[in-house]
Structure formats: structure tokens, C-alpha cells
């Protein structure tokens, strides 16, 4: 479906457009989740997704924390 989906908003192929096309020929299932979501179509969302994934791995989390402290970047909650 994605291969045949026309370029949409922002010059990007939109997943929602492909899902709409899929609904014309098949059904979809969905579920509720409390998982974090990220808009990887922009720099902040892409970075947020990578940081969230990196923080799940202890070795990568340690690296990220060292990087933050080394560069004296403050983190506020």
C-alpha cells in the first residue's frame, strides 16, 4: 500500500493515506496503548524516539548520561 500511495502533506508519503486505501479493500484492527509515540517526521520527534529507545538499554543509557554530564547539559524534570 505504501508503494502505491501518492505523496501527501509535507512532500511525504503519509501512513494514514495508505491505511485509508487499505480500508477500501480490507479491514484493520486496533488496540489501546499507553505507549509513548513520536512524530519521526520532524527532528524533535526523531530525536525523542531515539533517546527513548536508547534509554531502554543500560549500556546506551550510561553513554547518554555521560554525554549529557560531559557537555554540562542540564536536565530538568
C-alpha positions in Angstrom: 0.0 0.0 0.0 2.8 2.4 0.8 4.4 1.9 -2.6 1.3 2.9 -4.4 0.4 5.8 -2.0 0.8 9.3 -3.5 3.0 11.9 -1.8 0.9 13.9 0.6 1.4 16.6 3.2 4.9 18.0 3.5 6.0 16.1 0.4 5.9 12.8 2.4 4.1 9.6 1.9 1.5 9.6 4.7 0.9 6.3 6.6 -2.7 7.4 7.2 -3.3 7.8 3.5 -2.1 4.2 3.0 -4.3 3.0 5.8 -7.3 4.7 4.3 -6.6 3.0 1.0 -6.2 -0.4 2.8 -9.7 0.1 4.4 -11.1 0.1 0.9 -10.1 -3.5 0.3 -9.6 -5.0 3.8 -10.2 -4.3 7.5 -7.9 -3.0 10.2 -7.5 -3.9 13.9 -6.5 -1.5 16.6 -5.7 -1.6 20.3 -5.4 0.9 23.0 -2.0 1.5 24.4 -0.3 3.8 26.9 3.0 3.6 25.0 4.8 6.8 24.1 4.5 7.9 20.5 6.8 10.1 18.5 6.4 12.0 15.3 9.5 11.0 13.4 8.6 13.3 10.6 10.4 16.1 12.4 13.8 16.4 14.1 12.5 16.6 17.6 10.3 13.6 17.3 13.0 11.6 15.6 15.5 12.5 18.4 12.9 11.8 21.1 12.3 8.3 19.7 16.0 7.5 19.5 16.6 8.8 23.0 13.6 6.8 24.4 14.9 3.6 22.7 18.4 4.3 23.8 17.4 4.8 27.5 15.9 1.2 27.5 19.4 -0.3 27.0 21.6 0.1 30.1 24.9 0.5 28.2 23.4 3.1 25.9 21.7 4.8 28.8 25.1 5.1 30.6 26.7 6.5 27.5 23.9 9.1 27.0 24.1 10.2 30.7 27.9 10.5 30.4 27.5 12.6 27.3 25.0 14.9 29.0 27.2 15.4 32.0 30.4 15.7 30.0 28.8 18.6 28.0 27.3 20.2 31.1 23.8 20.0 29.6 21.2 20.4 32.3 18.2 18.1 32.6 15.1 19.4 34.3 12.0 17.3 35.1 
